[in-house]
Amino acid sequence: QVQLVESGGGLVQAGGSLGLSCAASGSIFSINTMRWYRQAPGKQREWVAVITSGGSTTYVDSVKGRFTISRDNAQNTVYLQMNSLKPEDTAVYYCNADIQTTYGSRNYWGQGTQVTVSS
């Protein structure tokens, strides 16, 4: 059984920084693309950042220049460093990954971690 566990959320003032981590565990053969999504109250979940197995990254326009996604393949972990945070960044942040196990490949979600940015 594969699990994704996020950590690092919390409350921060506007302009501050937070770092999120998401560790994958279980019978993992390989991890391909890893992503961060977020869902604000009353809004649909949106993707925030993507990193491929080769390290290529893509960001939604609203976070470009402020957020950085990275990964540690040896630790099966993806990170999201968030700087210059704004109140509109307040949301539950979820990690997502395409993971191959001995039973095949599928997409997995973490349980989410709350990020609250006060003005």
N, C-alpha and C positions, 0 to 999 in steps of 0.2 A: 504494500500500500504506500502511495506517495503522498506526502504532505508538504504544503508550502506554509511557512509560518513567518508573518511579518512582525517587525518590532521597530520602535523608534518614534512612534507618533507622540503627540502631546500638544500642549498649549504654548504658543509663542506670540510675541508682539509683532506687528507689522514691521517689515524691514529685517527681521531676524532670520535665523537659519535652523533647519532641522535635517537630520539624516535618517532615512528609512533603510531597513535591511529586510531581506526576504530569503530565508534558507529553505532549500528543498531537501527532503530526507526520504529514505525508503529504498526500494530496489530499483535504483536508477542506473540505466545504461548510458544515457547521454541526455543533455539538455540543449535544445535548439534555441529558438527565439524566446527571449524573456521580455516582459512588458510590465509597466505600471499603468494602472487605471485609477480613476477617482470618481466618486459619486457624491455630489453636494445634495443637501436636503431639497427635495422636490424636483430634482433634475435627473436626467438619464446619466448612466455611467459613461464616461468618456475616457479614451486612451490618452495617456500623458506622454509616455516615452517608450521607446522600443530599442532593444539591443540584440543584434544577431549573435550567433555562435562565433562569428569572426570578429565581433566587436564594433560593427557598424551601428550607428545610433541615429534615431529620428525622434523629433520632439513636436508636440503640438505647438502652434505659434505662440500661444499665450504663456508658455514657460521657457521659450528659447532664450538663452543667455542667462537664465536664472537657475534652472535645474540641470543636473548632470546625472545620467544613468551610467552605471558601470557594473561589472560582474567579476566574480572570482570563480573561475571554472573548477579549480581544485576543491573549493569549499561549497560548490553548488549554490552560490549566493548571488543575488542581485541587489544593488544598492540604488538609492535615489537621494542625491544631495540637493537640498532645496535652499536656495539663498534668496535674499530680497523678497521674502514672503509677503503676500498681500492678503487682505481679508477674503478676497474671492478665491483664494487657494484652499479655503476651509472645505474639507470633505473627508469622507472615508477613503483611504487609499488602499488599493488591492494590487497584489502582484499576480502575475499570470505567466504561465510558461508551457511550452511544448516539450513534453518529456517522453523519452523512449525508455520503456522498461522491457523486460524479457517477454512481456505479454503484448507488446506493441506500443504504438505512439498515440498519445492523446493530450488534450489540453487540460491544465489544472489551474485552480484558483486558490489563493490564500483567503484567510478569514476576514482580512481588512484591519486597518489601524486608523484611528481617528487623528486627524490633523486639524487644529483650530488656530486660526490667526486672528488675533484681536487688533482692533484699530486704535 
